[in-house]
Amino acid sequence: MTIVFEPGVKGPGDMKVIWNGIQVTFMDMAEIVNQLCKNEDIIYPKPKYRGGQMLIDFMQEVYDNGEITDDICQRYRLGKYKPKALTRIS
């Protein structure tokens, strides 16, 4: 898996996310997150578990924090954060 960040055209600091050579759109992310949440709902059904809401909560914490950290990953029982090699093209 290769993730590359390239300069976008919408304004200063705009970056495109290129995943395995394909630009990822909001719609792509929505489809992926929706399917992941449905899967979590099946594996960890409510009310006993949090299901897909746990993924949403994780994503919100990452957004609020500005990065993925070991602390956040451990809180969601994801182990230590092992960042993939990301490429930023400027």
Rosetta blueprint (number, residue, H / E / L):
1 M L
2 T L
3 I E
4 V E
5 F E
6 E E
7 P E
8 G L
9 V L
10 K L
11 G L
12 P L
13 G L
14 D L
15 M E
16 K E
17 V E
18 I E
19 W E
20 N L
21 G L
22 I E
23 Q E
24 V L
25 T L
26 F H
27 M H
28 D H
29 M H
30 A H
31 E H
32 I H
33 V H
34 N H
35 Q H
36 L H
37 C H
38 K H
39 N H
40 E H
41 D H
42 I H
43 I H
44 Y L
45 P L
46 K L
47 P L
48 K L
49 Y L
50 R L
51 G L
52 G H
53 Q H
54 M H
55 L H
56 I H
57 D H
58 F H
59 M H
60 Q H
61 E H
62 V H
63 Y H
64 D H
65 N H
66 G L
67 E L
68 I L
69 T L
70 D H
71 D H
72 I H
73 C H
74 Q H
75 R H
76 Y L
77 R L
78 L L
79 G L
80 K L
81 Y L
82 K L
83 P L
84 K L
85 A L
86 L E
87 T E
88 R E
89 I L
90 S L
